[in-house]
């Protein structure tokens, strides 16, 4: 994306979030939105001058919401809020996740519903454009009141404290990075501290990145299944459109259509398509691939709907309504996002599970229809891809554990003021790990399928699967004596992750 992403004019699209978070796209602020931000700030300044307490403006926070704070102490209150809430611990969170956090909070700040000054919005935009990425830690968020700790680490950097990664990736003090970028550290005033930390931005950002990755991975799962079906002499007849129409599940239909395209014009499939093939039907892992992959697609569609609504949301507490009231609310609760993050983790585990079963069939001479045991070069001397399947099995086992929902595991905090939380951040973190696992399991199936296709020579693969096999051969050798396998597995994993496998199949398929 060469044009800056415009913030404040309309809800961000998932593609815009990915562009800024993952690919470093810049942002620009909508002028009319900035005018409204300045206008709304006037509401907060009037309330700040009122001798009666107003939550978030002239009071403490959370369980201390009834404590009135005198005007001369409120700047200290804002700084104390940020410092105390920047209490994350553990490993650093990935840069793309932090940039998503920054962008999504910026969008809310630009909504004119939070009451911050224009300068706060401009500072967040400048940090993104300068590549100043605050260090955010793995643990600390309960997903309610939103992603407090991760967002507080962003705000801490904006006031010139804590550590950041600069545009080169170096770890530097926030004050140094801001100075180098010509950004003046913020001095927060009434209401601004709360506005910077009340939101579901972390879990939403990770959801959007996950949905982007899964779109490619589920297409890759269809390709991997096609390679397994083809090389194991399975049939494509079960994927016929009229059979799919008998069960009008949209995801299933899409995956079946992919399988028909990826298996089209395959001499290998045609070689056993006649009445001489006495097998009644294929095993479930081959025959039911569209049903499993399609279910994951339907789960994605539901999750995408939730993500779109969240992208259109303004989340802060308290919030300034369109008619100028300042009201407390519970919109920071991450339940909607947490639930679909967990839902996706279930589907990820299921797709990986059926992929591993297809890989295992290819290595078992009792089920592979004539392929050598473990696809080994010299049986007994060579182990072939035996241990590659072990790796897939180990990952699948972990994915089943990661599919256990986080969103049902509420735990109270803040002296029972925050007595039910979403655990959405934890759900997002485990989904990211699950997606990495699925990527690797699919890569192992693609590597296995490529070798199996080679071992069927002189029979030829179809155009789509053959193109993927040829792509694999650019990073992994074909059948032969045992060799150091791990580098090849990593290289094919990168082909899957980058989308190269999906592109190769789609570009060479005969539609």
C-alpha atoms as one frame of an Amber mdcrd trajectory, in Angstrom:
protein
   0.000   0.000   0.000   1.716   3.185  -1.218  -0.911   5.714  -0.073  -1.055
   6.514   3.656  -3.917   4.939   5.565  -6.418   7.676   6.400  -7.421   7.603
  10.063 -10.562   9.162  11.504 -12.733   9.522   8.408 -14.279   6.032   8.491
 -13.729   2.648  10.132 -10.455   1.039   9.144 -10.562  -2.009   6.904  -8.805
  -5.259   7.834  -6.484  -4.723   4.871  -5.479  -1.300   6.162  -4.680  -2.694
   9.597  -2.483  -5.408   8.077  -0.763  -2.841   5.838   0.213  -0.624   8.764
   0.912  -3.402  11.258   2.830  -5.842   9.086   4.081  -3.865   6.123   4.900
  -0.511   7.705   2.392   1.606   5.800   2.154   5.199   7.030  -0.946   6.946
   8.356  -2.566  10.332   7.773  -5.156  12.080   9.922  -8.483  13.232   8.504
  -8.862  17.005   8.863 -12.550  16.987   9.742 -11.950  14.326  12.380  -9.262
  16.503  13.953 -11.665  19.452  14.075 -14.172  17.300  15.979 -11.436  16.067
  18.335 -10.668  19.671  19.306 -14.364  20.417  19.720 -14.973  17.441  22.001
 -12.015  18.323  24.162 -14.008  21.348  25.266 -16.513  19.059  26.974 -13.774
  17.562  29.132 -12.348  20.956  30.041 -15.756  22.133  31.250 -16.132  19.022
  33.417 -12.612  19.436  34.757 -13.590  22.857  36.085 -16.707  21.483  37.803
 -16.287  21.063  41.590 -18.447  17.939  41.435 -16.500  14.697  40.674 -16.688
  13.103  37.231 -15.227   9.629  36.714 -12.018   9.629  34.733 -11.819  13.403
  34.713 -11.541  14.391  38.378 -11.537  11.024  40.175  -9.335   7.993  40.616
  -9.853   4.842  38.570 -11.259   1.348  38.944 -11.880   0.587  42.612 -10.746
   4.167  43.411 -13.457   5.725  41.240 -15.054   7.570  44.174 -11.856   9.395
  45.185 -11.909  13.069  44.129  -8.604  14.416  42.802  -7.799  18.099  43.177
  -6.947  19.996  39.952  -3.285  20.524  40.867  -2.781  16.742  41.211  -4.423
  15.585  38.000  -1.371  15.629  35.742   0.385  13.445  38.273  -2.714  11.224
  38.321  -2.514  10.685  34.541   1.197   9.861  34.618   0.730   7.575  37.628
  -2.057   5.731  35.819   0.150   5.005  32.832   3.219   4.050  34.848   1.328
   1.717  37.164  -0.627   0.046  34.367   2.461  -0.544  32.210   2.970  -3.716
  34.215   3.467  -6.285  31.486   5.942  -9.080  31.942   7.507 -11.794  29.812
   8.864 -11.807  26.290   8.409  -8.883  23.920   5.316  -9.006  21.759   5.891
  -8.984  18.000   6.308  -5.621  16.268   3.305  -6.208  14.010   1.060  -6.733
  17.025   2.313  -3.566  18.699   1.796  -1.523  15.517  -1.754  -2.888  15.303
  -2.264  -1.781  18.905  -0.978   1.693  18.093  -3.104   2.050  14.969  -6.353
   0.822  16.482  -5.997   3.056  19.532  -5.183   5.952  17.202  -8.418   5.313
  15.304 -10.414   5.500  18.533  -8.607   8.656  19.633  -9.473  10.224  16.262
 -13.158   9.387  16.744 -13.744  12.519  18.897 -15.510  10.357  21.467 -12.629
  10.084  23.959 -11.998  13.729  24.853  -8.254  13.814  24.249  -6.496  16.837
  22.814  -5.586  16.957  19.148  -1.922  16.773  20.112  -2.366  13.299  21.591
  -3.795  12.008  18.308  -0.992  13.617  16.316   1.655  12.113  18.598   0.338
   8.578  18.139   0.293   9.055  14.366   3.830  10.454  14.388   5.127   7.491
  16.387   3.657   5.053  13.879   5.094   6.940  10.917   8.538   7.154  12.543
   8.589   3.421  13.271   8.753   3.988  17.032   7.418   0.700  18.417   6.995
   0.520  22.202   8.086  -2.635  23.983   4.953  -4.540  25.039   5.260  -7.671
  27.164   3.554 -11.024  26.695   1.575 -11.131  29.938  -0.464  -8.489  31.733
  -3.826  -8.169  29.975  -7.020  -9.813  31.236  -8.998  -8.473  28.282 -11.038
  -6.155  30.536 -10.961  -3.161  30.900  -9.710  -3.925  27.478  -5.993  -4.515
  26.972  -4.942  -2.212  29.806  -1.318  -3.227  30.308  -0.337  -3.498  26.612
  -1.961  -0.143  25.834  -0.287   1.415  28.879   3.109   0.406  27.475   2.217
   2.324  24.295   1.180   5.366  26.323   4.310   5.120  28.474   6.476   5.507
  25.388   4.356   8.459  24.244   5.184  10.311  27.478   8.872   9.575  26.878
   9.364   6.715  29.324  10.134   3.020  28.962  11.798   1.329  26.012  10.985
   1.098  22.324  12.260  -0.468  19.150  13.264   2.210  16.673  12.823   1.962
  12.922  16.009  -0.107  12.647  14.820  -2.542  15.304  17.275  -1.364  17.951
  16.174  -1.292  21.584  16.455   2.304  22.824  14.951   4.513  25.549  11.652
   6.005  24.441  12.896   9.512  25.131  15.827   9.035  22.737  13.631   7.580
  19.988  11.100  10.399  20.265  13.855  13.000  20.179  15.447  11.410  17.119
  12.070  11.497  15.368  11.377  15.082  16.397   8.390  14.093  18.567   7.784
  15.986  21.799   6.790  13.647  24.675   3.195  14.047  25.815   2.244  15.570
  29.164  -1.170  14.068  29.800  -4.051  16.064  31.255  -7.552  15.191  32.477
  -9.166  12.088  30.962  -6.297  11.348  28.563  -4.713   8.519  30.539  -7.918
   6.505  30.521  -8.502   7.226  26.834  -5.116   5.723  25.988  -5.625   2.391
  27.766  -9.322   1.397  27.600  -9.770  -0.730  24.488  -9.784  -4.150  22.851
  -7.091  -3.056  20.393  -4.573  -5.800  21.137  -6.935  -8.717  20.827  -8.613
  -7.138  17.786  -5.294  -6.496  16.070  -4.238 -10.103  16.571  -7.625 -11.304
  15.332  -7.267  -9.301  12.117  -3.737 -10.575  11.510  -4.915 -14.131  12.171
  -7.804 -13.832   9.719  -5.414 -12.517   7.076  -3.070 -15.467   7.599  -5.849
 -18.044   7.694  -7.230 -16.955   4.334  -3.974 -18.117   2.756  -3.539 -21.140
   5.016  -6.974 -22.600   4.289  -6.342 -22.342   0.555  -3.007 -24.034   1.189
  -4.803 -26.750   3.158  -6.950 -27.453   0.078  -3.795 -27.645  -2.058  -2.057
 -29.957   0.408  -5.148 -32.176   0.464  -5.177 -32.272  -3.346  -1.540 -33.405
  -3.387  -2.306 -36.141  -0.863  -5.459 -37.306  -2.642  -3.707 -37.365  -6.006
  -0.541 -39.137  -4.848  -2.496 -41.685  -2.785  -4.709 -42.532  -5.777  -7.805
 -41.033  -4.205 -10.841 -39.935  -6.177 -12.066 -36.449  -6.947 -15.595 -37.663
  -7.712 -16.757 -37.037  -4.130 -16.126 -33.297  -4.532 -18.670 -32.873  -7.337
 -20.717 -29.700  -7.181 -24.063 -31.505  -7.144 -22.970 -33.564  -4.138 -21.890
 -30.417  -2.323 -25.242 -28.778  -3.142 -27.007 -31.470  -1.131 -25.461 -29.866
   1.949 -25.383 -26.119   1.291 -22.603 -25.167   3.684 -20.778 -22.296   2.040
 -17.294 -23.028   3.368 -17.524 -26.665   2.354 -18.609 -25.692  -1.156 -15.660
 -23.330  -1.520 -13.115 -25.925  -0.381 -14.638 -28.575  -2.649 -14.479 -26.166
  -5.576 -10.790 -25.607  -4.828 -10.155 -29.346  -4.773 -11.898 -29.786  -8.113
  -9.738 -27.055  -9.624  -6.488 -28.273  -8.066  -7.107 -31.871  -9.176  -8.389
 -30.989 -12.652  -6.558 -32.478 -15.647  -4.452 -34.746 -13.464  -3.131 -37.765
 -15.352  -2.572 -39.402 -11.979  -6.232 -39.093 -10.994  -7.357 -40.179 -14.459
  -5.141 -43.291 -14.301  -7.451 -45.035 -11.838 -10.786 -43.354 -12.507 -12.339
 -46.249 -14.386 -14.292 -49.295 -13.215 -11.049 -51.193 -12.694 -10.570 -49.248
  -9.450 -12.276 -51.561  -6.989 -12.014 -49.365  -3.921 -15.462 -48.316  -2.734
 -14.506 -45.034  -1.061 -11.550 -43.150   0.346 -10.746 -42.713   4.022 -12.296
 -39.750   5.793  -9.088 -37.712   5.861  -9.170 -37.659   2.051 -12.893 -37.746
   1.353 -13.998 -35.304   4.052 -11.355 -32.624   3.526 -13.896 -30.053   2.240
 -16.128 -30.615   5.233 -13.322 -29.936   7.719 -11.627 -27.149   5.791 -15.016
 -25.640   4.994 -16.013 -25.534   8.639 -12.903 -23.481   9.334 -13.887 -21.114
   6.519 -17.344 -20.678   8.049 -15.767 -19.996  11.437 -13.598 -17.376   9.754
 -16.650 -15.722   8.229 -18.271 -15.401  11.643 -15.045 -14.081  13.165 -14.695
 -11.590  10.315 -18.174 -10.234  11.025 -17.280  -9.705  14.681 -13.981  -8.072
  13.700 -15.748  -5.705  11.290 -18.137  -4.586  14.019 -15.250  -4.067  16.421
 -13.394  -2.015  13.808 -16.437   0.248  13.641 -16.531   0.605  17.434 -15.391
   3.412  19.707 -14.199   1.881  22.962 -13.340   4.020  25.949 -14.638   4.474
  29.488 -16.039   6.947  30.155 -16.990   7.959  26.633 -18.333  11.224  25.251
 -21.616  10.696  23.427 -22.560  12.463  20.223 -24.818  14.851  22.171 -21.990
  15.782  24.553 -22.688  13.616  27.614 -19.859  11.798  29.356 -20.997   8.309
  30.325 -19.494   5.213  31.893 -20.036   1.960  30.019 -18.810  -1.604  29.672
 -17.869  -1.644  25.986 -14.246  -2.379  26.869 -15.166  -5.951  27.815 -13.480
  -8.205  25.280 -16.045 -11.040  25.269 -17.126 -10.715  21.593 -13.551 -10.819
  20.341 -12.337 -13.402  22.844 -15.037 -15.891  21.870 -14.190 -15.873  18.168
 -10.461 -16.063  18.888 -11.146 -19.278  20.788 -13.492 -20.489  18.050 -10.762
 -20.030  15.450  -8.260 -21.953  17.586 -10.637 -24.938  17.505 -10.864 -24.855
  13.712  -7.098 -24.405  13.352  -6.543 -27.531  15.438  -9.056 -29.501  13.364
  -7.553 -28.520  10.003  -4.075 -29.418  11.252  -5.367 -32.717  12.614  -6.822
 -33.890   9.298  -3.674 -32.724   7.487  -1.464 -34.820   9.753  -3.698 -37.850
   9.110  -3.263 -37.439   5.347   0.506 -37.212   5.820   0.517 -40.364   7.925
  -1.433 -42.287   5.263   1.192 -41.399   2.650   3.919 -42.982   4.786   2.097
 -46.228   5.606   2.482 -48.901   2.883  -0.690 -50.595   4.101  -2.724 -47.495
   3.164  -0.754 -45.541   0.547  -1.571 -47.775  -2.416   1.915 -48.749  -3.512
   4.150 -46.022  -2.166   7.325 -47.185  -0.370   7.266 -47.236   3.442   7.827
 -43.705   4.779   8.642 -42.704   1.172  12.160 -43.934   1.895  14.798 -44.408
  -0.798  16.210 -47.719   0.490  13.748 -49.288   2.896  15.464 -50.449   6.061
  18.482 -48.221   5.565  16.615 -44.947   5.072  13.850 -43.566   7.281  12.452
 -41.208   4.662   9.883 -38.818   6.106   9.118 -40.913   9.175  10.190 -38.276
  11.693   8.685 -35.398   9.747   5.347 -36.989  10.573   6.404 -37.151  14.232
   6.915 -33.399  14.133   3.443 -32.888  12.662   1.923 -35.175  15.270   3.643
 -33.300  18.091   2.352 -29.971  16.785  -1.177 -31.309  16.396  -1.102 -32.521
  19.975  -0.158 -29.021  21.117  -2.844 -27.453  18.941  -5.457 -29.547  20.720
  -4.297 -28.036  24.008  -4.318 -24.542  22.503  -7.923 -25.143  21.386  -9.063
 -25.145  25.023 -10.877 -21.800  25.355  -9.364 -18.950  27.326 -12.579 -16.947
  27.300 -14.303 -19.140  29.902 -11.499 -18.705  32.422 -12.420 -15.392  34.040
 -10.527 -14.337  37.151 -11.431 -11.293  39.300  -9.196  -8.252  39.753  -9.140
  -4.676  41.121 -10.588  -5.544  44.530 -13.586  -7.234  42.836 -14.506  -4.110
  40.853 -13.432  -5.947  37.721 -14.946  -9.257  38.759 -15.480 -10.799  35.307
 -12.905 -10.513  32.533 -12.652 -11.837  28.972  -9.107 -13.225  28.720  -9.232
 -12.094  25.094  -5.545 -11.199  24.987  -4.642 -14.721  26.108  -6.999 -16.164
  23.493  -5.260 -14.081  20.836  -1.781 -15.069  21.948  -2.549 -18.777  21.804
  -4.224 -18.383  18.403  -1.033 -16.840  17.034   0.917 -19.872  18.246  -1.725
 -22.181  16.792  -1.479 -20.511  13.372   2.276 -21.029  13.393   1.659 -24.696
  14.187  -0.876 -25.085  11.377   1.586 -23.492   8.951   4.191 -26.106   9.850
   1.804 -29.057   9.707   0.624 -28.019   6.242   4.223 -27.562   5.133   5.004
 -31.132   6.185   2.028 -32.401   4.195   3.116 -30.386   1.141   6.669 -31.731
   1.466   5.305 -35.264   1.789   2.892 -34.820  -1.092   5.647 -33.504  -3.347
   7.821 -36.553  -2.686   4.880 -38.910  -3.145   4.030 -37.323  -6.484   7.628
 -37.809  -7.629   7.524 -41.457  -6.582   4.502 -42.065  -8.841   6.582 -41.415
 -11.982   6.096 -41.932 -14.865   2.570 -40.886 -13.953   2.375 -37.091 -13.980
   0.791 -34.729 -11.515  -1.860 -32.220 -12.528  -0.999 -28.638 -13.485  -1.713
 -27.097 -10.060  -0.205 -29.789  -7.856   2.717 -30.221 -10.231   3.480 -26.511
  -9.998   3.545 -26.741  -6.201   5.807 -29.785  -6.388   8.162 -27.848  -8.668
   8.136 -24.916  -6.244   9.021 -27.247  -3.376  11.913 -28.579  -5.437  13.484
 -25.098  -5.409  14.130 -25.483  -1.674  13.969 -29.244  -1.046  15.438 -32.091
  -3.076  13.328 -34.937  -4.419  13.418 -38.599  -3.409  16.804 -40.006  -2.502
  18.912 -41.199   0.407  18.277 -39.679   3.807  19.631 -36.188   4.398  19.383
 -33.397   6.953  15.630 -32.785   6.783  15.031 -29.869   9.133  16.277 -27.106
   6.762  13.964 -28.389   4.037  11.018 -28.406   6.430  11.779 -24.829   7.468
  12.136 -23.712   3.841   8.815 -25.249   2.812   7.204 -23.719   5.899   8.315
 -20.316   4.663   6.820 -21.058   1.227   3.515 -21.818   2.935   3.692 -18.807
   5.257   4.520 -16.359   2.465   1.635 -17.556   0.326   3.952 -18.854  -2.401
   2.375 -22.331  -2.331  -1.128 -20.901  -2.702  -0.047 -18.598  -5.535   1.711
 -21.375  -7.434  -1.368 -23.580  -7.369  -3.837 -20.864  -8.306  -1.680 -19.470
 -11.106  -1.249 -22.877 -12.731  -4.685 -24.400 -12.157  -6.839 -25.074 -15.205
 -10.177 -23.426 -14.452
